[in-house]
């Protein structure tokens, strides 16, 4: 029986990472080919190692850059795979006079509809004139970035929350009546602080109205808790 080592190999496994350039080309400098190499080509040759693995210090070539894409009109288009542009988007064009008037009329109709739904009847022409005047006043105030309207809205919110926490009205979100003396006092104290800051900048009629609301809040708190807040309370007046 013939020795198995003398038989011609069916498969030869070659790892290119272990060979030099000349050896890969079939050349052997200064020495002959290994005697153990077969005289004939193997039936199957498995080549191991990629070009990038042959030399660990060699940097692989970058893939060729794609040409810029062209739009149907021939204009180059940006590559969707590229980075997004940095910066704010282009601002919209200014509205025309007709568009501004159309928007104003739409806002006016919505305001009229909301008031009529609350009142349960249509507005008269005189009432519409007063509503328009108030809307124009608010628009000028917003354009001038006035602070007083913001504080007035803040006072209205504080008074409503104080009434809720004193149990004088239900929570608008839960529809439940629950008392919280600490939150009520905080709202009333904040109302008084803001009122002291802005009372000299208000119309006399509005200033008197805020003074009355503050007094009512303090009197109701004293009636609910037995602890007075501030001075000048003239008698209990329940807020509904």
JORANOR-V87193 format. One record per residue. N is the residue number from 0. NEAR is the number of other C-alpha atoms within 12 Angstrom. D_FIRST is the distance of its C-alpha to the first C-alpha in Angstrom with 2 decimals. Layout:
BEGIN
n/near/d_first
N/NEAR/D_FIRST
N/NEAR/D_FIRST
END
This chain:
BEGIN
n/near/d_first
0/6/0.00
1/7/3.82
2/7/6.59
3/9/8.82
4/11/11.79
5/12/11.16
6/15/11.48
7/19/15.13
8/19/17.12
9/16/18.75
10/16/21.73
11/19/23.49
12/17/26.34
13/18/29.19
14/19/32.31
15/24/35.19
16/19/37.15
17/18/34.97
18/21/35.37
19/17/38.39
20/16/40.10
21/15/38.62
22/20/35.10
23/20/35.69
24/11/36.90
25/15/33.77
26/15/35.73
27/15/35.09
28/14/38.23
29/8/38.04
30/10/34.30
31/12/31.42
32/15/29.03
33/13/26.42
34/8/23.46
35/14/21.22
36/17/22.81
37/18/20.76
38/13/21.98
39/14/22.55
40/13/24.49
41/17/22.84
42/13/23.06
43/14/25.42
44/15/27.41
45/14/29.49
46/17/32.41
47/18/34.07
48/18/37.58
49/15/40.79
50/21/43.14
51/16/45.53
52/17/42.82
53/20/41.81
54/17/45.07
55/12/46.82
56/9/50.09
57/11/50.10
58/11/52.41
59/13/51.26
60/9/53.52
61/8/56.16
62/6/56.02
63/6/58.50
64/9/61.92
65/12/62.97
66/10/66.11
67/14/69.19
68/16/69.62
69/13/72.49
70/11/74.95
71/8/76.05
72/8/79.06
73/9/76.93
74/10/77.69
75/12/74.83
76/15/74.02
77/16/72.89
78/16/69.30
79/10/69.29
80/10/66.37
81/10/68.42
82/8/70.74
83/11/73.89
84/12/77.14
85/7/79.15
86/7/82.84
87/8/85.31
88/8/85.28
89/9/88.02
90/8/91.27
91/8/92.77
92/7/95.59
93/10/99.08
94/12/100.72
95/11/103.50
96/10/107.01
97/11/106.54
98/13/103.34
99/13/105.03
100/13/107.99
101/14/105.72
102/15/103.86
103/18/107.16
104/16/108.53
105/14/105.42
106/19/105.64
107/22/109.35
108/20/108.80
109/16/106.22
110/20/108.63
111/27/111.49
112/19/109.39
113/17/108.31
114/19/111.92
115/18/113.23
116/13/110.66
117/12/111.71
118/13/115.41
119/11/115.12
120/13/117.24
121/17/117.20
122/22/118.32
123/14/121.65
124/11/122.05
125/11/123.61
126/17/120.72
127/20/118.20
128/15/120.09
129/15/119.85
130/25/116.15
131/22/115.53
132/15/117.50
133/16/115.47
134/22/112.18
135/17/113.30
136/16/114.31
137/19/110.93
138/17/109.20
139/14/111.27
140/16/110.55
141/15/106.80
142/11/106.96
143/12/108.93
144/12/106.50
145/16/109.40
146/19/108.65
147/24/111.57
148/21/110.21
149/17/106.95
150/25/108.90
151/25/111.09
152/17/108.07
153/23/106.73
154/34/110.02
155/26/109.89
156/18/106.38
157/31/107.43
158/41/110.48
159/29/108.44
160/35/105.85
161/41/108.61
162/39/110.18
163/34/106.86
164/32/106.23
165/36/109.79
166/29/109.22
167/28/111.81
168/23/109.40
169/20/105.95
170/20/102.73
171/14/102.18
172/10/98.44
173/10/98.42
174/11/101.94
175/14/102.49
176/18/105.40
177/21/104.31
178/23/106.11
179/22/104.70
180/27/107.52
181/17/105.39
182/23/104.17
183/32/107.67
184/34/109.27
185/24/106.67
186/32/107.37
187/40/111.14
188/26/110.98
189/26/108.83
190/37/111.30
191/33/114.18
192/21/112.41
193/29/111.62
194/33/115.09
195/19/116.70
196/18/114.72
197/25/115.62
198/25/119.00
199/17/120.96
200/19/119.02
201/21/119.70
202/13/122.57
203/13/125.25
204/13/124.71
205/18/120.93
206/22/121.40
207/16/123.74
208/19/121.29
209/31/118.49
210/28/120.93
211/25/121.80
212/31/118.14
213/41/117.43
214/32/120.46
215/34/119.40
216/49/115.90
217/42/117.31
218/32/119.88
219/36/117.34
220/41/115.00
221/27/117.85
222/23/118.76
223/26/115.20
224/20/114.37
225/13/117.75
226/16/116.76
227/24/118.71
228/27/117.12
229/21/119.27
230/16/123.00
231/16/125.48
232/22/124.39
233/17/127.32
234/18/126.24
235/21/123.29
236/21/122.16
237/21/119.16
238/25/116.79
239/16/115.74
END
